[in-house]
Amino acid sequence: MSESQPELRTVEERRAEGQARRAEVPRSSHAGWRAPPDRPDPITLLEERHRSRVRELVPIRVGRMLVSPFTFLRGAAEVMARDLASTPTSGLRVQACGDAHLLNFGVFATPERHLVFDVNDFDETLPAPWEWDVKRLAASVAVAGRNASFAPEQIDLAVGNMVRAYRVRMAELAAMAPLDVWYDRVDVDGVLAMSRRQDTPSLPGGEHMIERARHHTSLAALPKLTELVGGHRRIIEDPPLILHAHHRFDVPRRAFDAYLASITRERRTLLDRYEVVDAARKVVGVGSVGTRCHIVLLMDGDGEAPLFLQIKQAEVSVLAPYAGPSECLHQGERVVTGQRLMQAASDVFLGWADGPYGHQYYVRQLRDMKGSVSIDLLGPDDLLRYAMLCGVTLARAHARSGDPAAIAGYLGSGDQFDRAIVSFADGYADQTVADHAALEQAVADGRIEAVRGR
């Protein structure tokens, strides 16, 4: 055994360690949420985050966060990270997503072209307490249920079943061989088959979403995102959301060249069969609005096989002030490493790059048979089953880097932790509603500018 390799212990030894941690951090201690007296003003935290963003895009970010408490929660990862840092943790760490809300899960294609369901956003990923992801996911379930005006008992049931699904799946993963855990994935066809049975995790609107995902490709995007100008493909502008740089390739061109050095030789060989023909800045998401994000259009020699890549700025994770800095000095590498650790199968074009002005980026495909659930269309039963599916998926993602036996030992077979997180989610939903109202007031007072409807 090398000096750098930790001493291996049995499953039972690791499970016992997790169980012993309950004495110092009881599972019931996770219950409820009450803002600490020194809690920073959430609007100030947003303003601090905005200092590194593209100034003219910040009002669009604020406008999108104003839509509802759920969109506020989506956009305010930095606010919740600060709040989670004040909550109890068992001391067990995993590669955390850092932004594990309901819409950061979805369907996409593996390199073998199979559709899987998995975590799909890693801008904030970092080694951190596993509880932080569970609590953010639980809060998003509660806030989504309130947005839809579901009854409190329906919301509590959805949150409780999500946590139970996480706990049960973690116990199953703890009993599996490490290689089996690594290869485990949530196969979409299997999910659809199971979802036809009552009280099992399901993909609401699954058949329709999967059909859309199968057609959500670069080729299908070509006529939607581009047009022929003088016989050449050009990305269609939609200012300020999609906009060409004054110098045609500017950041994307320089970052793309640097990106090639971060990928393996066989990936570079594949990309040699394409050429970059256009690039533009593109505004995406809610929390990401204002970061420097670009799409790059590549075409093959015949001009018939498009490939869209996204070059997206990677900032320091919102978890870093509380969980510690990343071992990766490059923030783009941090994102890519976290994605590869958490996902069962990752995009073959993942890489990272330095760009002008000291900014760091990561690169991925823009469209690769991706699909997501429309949260606004879910009924109470749909939300419950979808939340369970997210819970199962998060457990698998955590088990790849963390210790499933220790986490399972801490969680136990009873529902104490489940009930505690239901209480936390209810309290944090109240906090989110209040923070959303504070943002509305800040806009009304002229403290912060918002552009709505973009």
Buried (B, 14 or more C-beta within 10 A) or exposed (E): EEEEEEEEBEBEEBBBBBBEBBEEBBBBBBBBBEBEEEBEEBBEBBBEBBEEBBEEBBBBBBBBBBBBBBBBBBBBBBBBBBBBBEBBBBBBBBBBBBBBBBBBBBBBBBEEEEBBBBBBBBBBBBBBBBBBBBBBBBBBBBBBBBBBEBEEEBBBBBBBBBBBBBBBBBBBBBEBEEEEBEEBBBBBEEBBEEBEEEEBBBBBBBEEBBEBBBEBBBEBBBEEBBEEEEEEBBBEEEEBBBBBBEEEBBBBBBBBEBBBEBBEEEBBEBBEEBEBBBBBBBBBBBBBBBBBBBBBBBBEEEEEBBBBBBBBBBBBBBBBEBBEEBEBEBBBBBBBBBBBBBBBBBBBBBBBBBBEEEBBBBBBBBBBBBBBBEBEEBEBBBBBBBBBBBBBBBBBBBBBBBBBBBBBBBBBEEBBBBBBBBBBBBBBBBBBBEBBEBBBEBBEEEEBEBBEEB
